């Protein structure tokens, strides 16, 4: 609407300027033509003033040609010749005549009885020896009707052309506005769908500019939201399942104790089992609390040797790895002094090592974990590589999300693989809190490589 108004106003201004210029040029041309006629009349009169019949004929003929009224006046402002034969003998006084009797030419436009008139006058100058004498003036007045009707017809043409172009412009603007707002409307609709809970709702890509990018980002966001929601559901699902199992066991144990009379020994045994189940539940709740506190990790930064922390973690995990037939090889490393939170970094490394054991490939004869610290002048890389199950390419971007577990047949069949999909999200939080980075590279069926990048400057 604003654009249309701007177009209309600009066009109207353009028309006014064009019409005004055209009118001025036409009047100016008319003026030049009449001045020429007036000069010719003055000149002819000067040379043939005795031959009044010739003068009369000449004035009438020029008057007709010029479509104007021509008067010749003497120096007393008395009309000597009138092409209309009406004012002969009358005295006429106006600005143009007064100016001409002082030796100047003058013109002016007037509205007489509702009609536009151009009036101009030139002096009749005779040369007496070296002197010049003003003998009178030639006054010409012409109707400007022709000029104005031309201006009006141009005005009409312009009006028609401008109305047509405005209609076309408006039509094109409407089409353009519609095609511009269409993707925005689609996005609006998509946002509504998201707020109604249709997570993962996608907008069809329209255009390649900024709007196209916006649609891409929206689709990506929508996909992520769906993924987060599905992680949340599977997380709650597995937690509820994990809590239900010990609860059912406890209930069964209590039921059997309340039915009939049992010996003290049986009571003791059952109570011990109940205690174990409650310990398991307690661990689970701790794990949950840990996950909720993820965002508030605070660091206790001290100067440490990363090689030392790595050794500690390997020492802790080795018995568990050996029990699961996974060998750990630490490549010759050198000490790397760095500022970090020792316990948190140890926890992160332990998590990665624990996963590498947990997700070993039972089909392979030899399972191993290779650890190395590589460094150059700007950064160090701690690499933990295994030849385990590996992760599918599609799942790679999600494994650091809280609650995400690869529910792959390999993992599901291997029912002893427990987990809630929290470990890697804790690792990522710890690493990023240190302003370090973590990446994963994995080939499904071949193994995985987790790389922690530690900037050294
Ligand atoms: P959890 O192990 O409790 O399921 P994590 O956050 O530690 O949760 O890991 C998320 C998912 O990433 C795991 O469920 C597993 O499918 C996959 N994963 C993590 N580490 C490895 C690894 N070393 N090899 C194969 N898959 C892995």
Boltz pocket constraint, residues with backbone or C-beta under 6 A from the ligand:
constraints:
  - pocket:
      binder: B
      contacts: [[A, 351], [A, 352], [A, 355], [A, 356], [A, 359], [A, 386], [A, 388], [A, 389], [A, 390], [A, 391], [A, 399], [A, 401], [A, 404], [A, 405], [A, 406], [A, 407], [A, 411], [A, 418], [A, 419], [A, 420], [A, 421], [A, 422], [A, 423], [A, 424], [A, 425], [A, 448]]
      max_distance: 6.0
